[in-house]
């Protein structure tokens, strides 16, 4: 297959397809009902949009198949419209008992991320806030192309170092192939219905060569 991809700005019509990429990447359907998985993907994607200053979408044959978001920490100000959109999706998730239970896990993850960032004792000015590619489109060089857009963005903002959160539910070795360095990690027991066991959470960072 000689599929051609393009990297472009985000369009509002991309949202549903990108929710499906989120749902597929983190395999939400393994530990909750399809309805809750759909709501969870919406909440997560909306939270990411509220935490960025830069977005690029990857498109193949007219369909969004990947997305990356970066943040200039000093310039970030979440627009009220994005915050309201995120809050509305959270309320929808909280309507069901299952949604409320799943939300507890994500709150725990957020606390771990804060703990790891504090443990690094570094004043990062940039963050790779979100990065996901559809499974069917991996291994084609798309990930590296998307990552380079973040590097170029950080350079344009005079940011020489940025970080990201990831964990063992993701393809975290990919970041090491890209040249990122693991700075901090923490093991945590996770128990969500069918998903039980230990996960390890990480912070990686990247030094931009001049």
Beta strands, then each sheet from edge to edge (+ up, - down):
strand 1: 5-8
strand 2: 54-60
strand 3: 63-72
strand 4: 126-133
strand 5: 161-167
strand 6: 181-192
strand 7: 195-207
sheet 1: 1+ 2- 3+ 4- 5- 7+ 6-
end
